Amino acid sequence: MDAEVKVRVRYKETDQMGVVHHSNYVNYYEVARTEMMRERGISYKEMEQRGVMLPVREVNMKYISPAYYDDVLTIKTHIPEKPGVKLTFTHEIYNEAGVLVNTGSVVLVFVDAVSRKPIRAPKWFLDLFGY
């Protein structure tokens, strides 16, 4: 499963040196994974209406090269394995010159919206992603 989304770095996302502040990469990952899901036919809102939530369990990232104000970044997103109870997204972020800026992963857990207990990935979700 691969997807790409582009984001332009906004002024408020940078520090005094014009470099993207490290905390913003988590937001870029969220944009990428929600758009990937939307492209496959499901939004977070629709998932929650179906009684499934996806809280974040773990975030890992590596900063490789700075990104700057007004850069257009390409976020490549991949699901490296069939989801079970956990759903992992990996991310690579590139600048306009094709330089790798950041890599990371986000692990989420499928949770029943009522009981708040972990559940296995619903069949309809697996079907949307070709599993």
N, C-alpha and C positions, 0 to 999 in steps of 0.2 A: 504494500500500500504506500504510494507516494503521492505527495501533493506539494504545491508551491503557492506561496502568497507573497506579495510585495507590500512593504510598509515604508513610508517616508518618515525619517527621524524628525520629530518636532522639537522645537526649541526647549520646551519644558522638560524634555527627556535627557537633556545634557547638563553637564556640570559647567563650572566657570571656564574650563578650557575648551568647551564645545564638544566634548567627548560624551558619548552615550553613557549615562550612569548605569552601573552594574545592575541595579534593581529593575531596570526596564526590560531586561531580557526575558524575565518570567512573563511579562505582559505580551511580549512578541510571541512567545511560545503559545500563550493562550489564544491569541488571534489566529495563529496558524492551525492549531488543532480544532478550534471551533469552525473555522472555514473548511477544513478538510472534512469534518463530519457533515457540514451543510452540503458540500459537494456530493457526498455519498447519499444524501437524502434525509438526514435527521439533524435537527438543531438541539441544543441543550434544553431549550424550552419544551420542545416536543418530547424529549426523553423524560423530563420531569413530569410532564402530563401523563406519560405512560407508567409512572411510578418508579423510575430509576434515576438515581443521582450518581454523580462521579466526583467524589471529593479527591483532592490531591493527597497522595501519601508520601511522595518523595520527589524532589527536584535536584538534579545535578547539572552543573554547567562548567564549561571551561572557556576562559577569555583568551583569545588568540591574537587579535589585532583590534585596534580601536575603530569604532564607527563614530561618525561625526554628524553634527546638525545638518539637516537637509539631504543626507545620503538616502538613497533608495536601497533598502535592504531586501534581499530575497531570502525567504525562510523556506527551506526544504524540510518536509515532515515525512516521517516514515513510521509505520507500525511494524516492528521487527519480528513479532511472534503473535500467534493466535491468542486472542484474549481469553482468559479464564475468569477468575475473580478479579485479577489485575488487568489493566490496560496500559501498555507502555507506548509512549510516543518519543521518537528521537528527532532531534532538530539540528540542522546546520544552517547557519546564517552567513550570507555572502554580501559583500558590498557591490557597487556597480562595476568595479574593475574585476570582479570575480574572485576577490581575495576572501578567504575564509576568516570570518570575524569571531565566531562563537559556535560552540557545539554544546548540546545538552540533551537531557532526557527528563521526561515527566512521567511518573507512575501514578495512575489513578486507580480507584477501587470501585467496582460496581456495588451500589448500596440500594436496598429497598427503601423507598422514600417514606414509608410509614413506619416500619420497624427499625430503620437505620442500621440494619444488619447487612453484612456483606452477602452478595449473591453471585452466582455465575453470570457471565455475559448472556443476555437474552438471545434467543435464536434469531429474532428479527434484527438485532444489532449485528450478529455474525453474518447473516444473509446480506445485509447492506455492504459489508466489507469483503464479501466473497469467501467466507470461511464455511 
